[in-house]
């Protein structure tokens, strides 16, 4: 099994997940900044062109960050980062879906269409006119999540889950590229500080992040 890795918040999410699990995988680096993931031969392995991906021993390539982390959870169920029962897993997946649909995808696309437009304009269908609204939608949902997290240390309760890692990596990236964290969101800011203090938050950063000047 091999991680097909690169700079970026989504690859970092898998690296942070692995660090929380105490797992180390051999890794193959792909140049996301140079667009290597949008060209052959990478597209033959992952037609979606996203990073990261997970290549299994039999040659099967799994893409999509959530799918990769769910697979790793099934292979290495402790420590629990999705859920240990059907109910826990359902709740974690519910929150992941909410966060993904309403915050992370809006935030990432808002970046791609605005601050990151020059990088992505020839790789994806970019809609610059939508950027401000997408970023605003992400911020509006963070306000909603702040209220829902009252009395909780983490999104699903009192233990970190994949959804916490996913949102943290997005927000840590976005805060320095035009989407700062709203200082009035006391629960979100306290949660972010908890996540930021975890050893995995530091070890998961790509070696090139300081040179690129983005946290991924």
C-alpha positions as CSV (number, residue, x, y, z in Angstrom):
1,X,0.0,0.0,0.0
2,X,1.4,3.4,-1.0
3,X,0.2,7.0,-0.5
4,X,0.3,9.1,-3.6
5,X,1.0,12.4,-1.9
6,X,1.6,16.1,-2.6
7,X,1.4,19.6,-1.1
8,X,-2.2,20.6,-0.3
9,X,-4.9,20.6,2.4
10,X,-6.5,17.4,1.2
11,X,-3.2,15.4,1.1
12,X,-2.4,16.9,4.5
13,X,-5.7,15.6,5.8
14,X,-4.7,12.0,5.0
15,X,-1.2,12.6,6.5
16,X,-2.8,13.9,9.7
17,X,-5.2,11.0,9.8
18,X,-2.3,8.6,9.5
19,X,-0.3,10.4,12.2
20,X,-3.3,10.2,14.6
21,X,-3.4,6.5,13.8
22,X,0.3,6.1,14.3
23,X,0.7,4.7,10.8
24,X,3.5,5.3,8.3
25,X,3.0,4.5,4.6
26,X,5.5,4.7,1.8
27,X,4.8,7.8,-0.3
28,X,5.1,8.8,-3.9
29,X,5.2,12.6,-4.5
30,X,3.3,14.2,-7.3
31,X,3.8,17.9,-8.2
32,X,0.4,19.4,-7.6
33,X,1.7,23.0,-7.9
34,X,3.1,22.1,-11.3
35,X,-0.1,20.4,-12.4
36,X,1.4,16.9,-12.7
37,X,-1.8,15.5,-11.3
38,X,-3.8,16.8,-14.2
39,X,-1.6,15.1,-16.8
40,X,-0.7,11.7,-18.0
41,X,0.5,9.3,-16.6
42,X,-1.2,10.3,-13.3
43,X,-4.6,10.5,-15.0
44,X,-4.4,6.8,-16.0
45,X,-4.2,5.9,-12.3
46,X,-6.7,8.4,-11.1
47,X,-8.9,9.9,-13.8
48,X,-10.4,12.4,-11.4
49,X,-6.9,14.0,-11.1
50,X,-7.3,14.8,-7.5
51,X,-4.7,14.3,-4.8
52,X,-4.1,12.4,-2.6
53,X,-4.7,8.8,-3.7
54,X,-4.0,5.5,-2.1
55,X,-2.5,2.7,-4.2
56,X,-3.2,-0.8,-2.9
57,X,-0.9,-3.8,-3.2
58,X,-3.1,-5.2,-6.0
59,X,-2.8,-2.0,-8.0
60,X,-6.3,-0.6,-7.2
61,X,-6.1,3.2,-6.7
62,X,-8.6,4.8,-4.2
63,X,-9.2,8.5,-4.5
64,X,-11.3,10.9,-2.5
65,X,-10.0,11.8,0.9
66,X,-12.9,10.5,2.9
67,X,-12.9,7.2,1.1
68,X,-9.1,6.8,1.8
69,X,-9.5,7.5,5.5
70,X,-12.6,5.2,5.8
71,X,-10.5,2.5,4.2
72,X,-7.6,3.1,6.6
73,X,-10.1,3.1,9.5
74,X,-11.4,-0.4,8.5
75,X,-7.9,-1.7,8.2
76,X,-6.7,-0.1,11.4
77,X,-9.7,0.5,13.7
78,X,-7.8,1.9,16.7
79,X,-7.6,4.6,17.7
80,X,-11.1,5.3,16.5
81,X,-11.3,8.2,14.1
82,X,-14.7,7.5,12.4
83,X,-16.6,5.4,14.9
84,X,-16.6,2.1,16.8
85,X,-20.3,1.4,16.4
86,X,-22.8,1.8,13.6
87,X,-24.4,4.7,15.4
88,X,-21.1,6.5,16.0
89,X,-20.1,6.0,12.3
90,X,-23.4,7.3,11.1
91,X,-23.2,10.4,13.3
92,X,-19.6,11.0,12.1
93,X,-20.5,10.6,8.5
94,X,-23.5,12.9,9.0
95,X,-21.2,15.6,10.3
96,X,-18.6,15.0,7.6
97,X,-21.3,15.4,4.9
98,X,-22.6,18.6,6.5
99,X,-19.1,20.1,6.8
100,X,-18.0,19.0,3.3
101,X,-21.1,20.3,1.5
102,X,-21.4,23.5,3.4
103,X,-17.9,24.6,4.5
104,X,-14.9,22.8,3.0
105,X,-16.1,22.6,-0.7
106,X,-17.4,26.2,-0.6
107,X,-14.1,27.4,0.9
108,X,-11.9,25.5,-1.5
109,X,-13.8,26.5,-4.5
110,X,-13.9,30.1,-3.3
111,X,-10.1,30.0,-3.2
112,X,-9.8,28.3,-6.6
113,X,-12.0,30.9,-8.2
114,X,-10.4,33.9,-6.6
115,X,-7.0,33.9,-4.8
116,X,-6.0,30.7,-6.5
117,X,-7.4,31.5,-9.9
118,X,-4.1,31.9,-11.7
119,X,-3.1,28.4,-10.5
120,X,-6.4,26.7,-11.4
121,X,-7.8,28.6,-14.4
122,X,-6.4,26.1,-16.9
123,X,-7.0,23.0,-14.8
124,X,-10.7,23.4,-13.7
125,X,-13.8,25.1,-14.8
126,X,-13.5,28.3,-12.6
127,X,-16.3,30.7,-11.9
128,X,-14.7,33.9,-10.5
129,X,-18.1,35.6,-10.2
130,X,-19.1,32.9,-7.7
131,X,-16.0,33.2,-5.4
132,X,-17.3,35.8,-2.9
133,X,-20.6,34.0,-2.5
134,X,-19.0,30.6,-2.0
135,X,-16.6,32.0,0.7
136,X,-19.6,33.8,2.4
137,X,-21.6,30.6,2.4
138,X,-18.7,28.8,4.1
139,X,-18.5,31.5,6.8
140,X,-22.2,31.5,7.4
141,X,-22.1,27.8,8.0
142,X,-19.2,28.2,10.4
143,X,-21.4,30.5,12.4
144,X,-24.1,27.8,12.5
145,X,-21.5,25.2,13.5
146,X,-20.2,27.4,16.3
147,X,-23.6,27.4,17.9
148,X,-24.0,23.6,17.4
149,X,-20.7,23.0,19.1
150,X,-21.7,24.6,22.4
151,X,-20.5,22.3,25.2
152,X,-18.4,20.1,22.8
153,X,-14.7,19.8,22.5
154,X,-14.9,18.4,19.0
155,X,-17.5,18.3,16.3
156,X,-19.0,14.9,17.2
157,X,-18.5,15.2,21.0
158,X,-15.5,14.9,23.2
159,X,-13.1,13.0,20.9
160,X,-11.6,14.0,17.6
161,X,-12.9,12.3,14.5
162,X,-12.1,12.4,10.8
163,X,-14.4,15.4,10.3
164,X,-12.3,17.4,12.8
165,X,-9.2,16.7,10.8
166,X,-10.9,17.5,7.5
167,X,-12.3,20.8,8.7
168,X,-9.1,21.8,10.5
169,X,-6.9,21.2,7.4
170,X,-9.3,23.3,5.3
171,X,-9.4,26.2,7.8
172,X,-5.7,26.2,8.5
173,X,-5.1,26.6,4.8
174,X,-7.9,29.0,4.1
175,X,-7.1,31.4,7.0
176,X,-4.0,32.6,5.2
177,X,-5.4,32.9,1.7
178,X,-8.3,35.3,2.2
179,X,-10.6,33.4,4.5
180,X,-9.6,34.3,8.1
181,X,-11.3,32.7,11.1
182,X,-14.0,34.9,12.5
183,X,-12.7,35.9,16.0
184,X,-16.2,36.1,17.4
185,X,-16.8,32.4,17.0
186,X,-15.7,31.3,20.4
187,X,-16.4,27.6,20.1
188,X,-14.8,27.3,16.6
189,X,-11.7,29.2,17.8
190,X,-11.4,27.1,20.9
191,X,-11.8,23.9,18.8
192,X,-9.3,25.2,16.3
193,X,-6.7,25.8,19.0
194,X,-7.3,22.2,20.3
195,X,-6.7,20.8,16.9
196,X,-3.7,23.1,16.2
197,X,-2.0,21.9,19.4
198,X,-2.1,18.3,18.4
199,X,1.3,16.9,17.3
200,X,-0.2,15.6,14.1
201,X,-1.1,19.2,13.1
202,X,2.7,20.0,12.8
203,X,4.0,16.7,11.5
204,X,1.3,16.5,8.7
205,X,2.5,19.8,7.1
206,X,4.2,19.1,3.7
207,X,8.0,19.8,3.7
208,X,7.5,22.5,1.0
209,X,4.7,24.5,2.8
210,X,7.0,27.3,3.9
211,X,8.5,27.7,0.4
212,X,5.0,27.7,-1.1
213,X,3.7,30.0,1.7
214,X,0.5,28.1,2.2
215,X,-0.3,25.6,4.9
216,X,-0.9,22.3,3.2
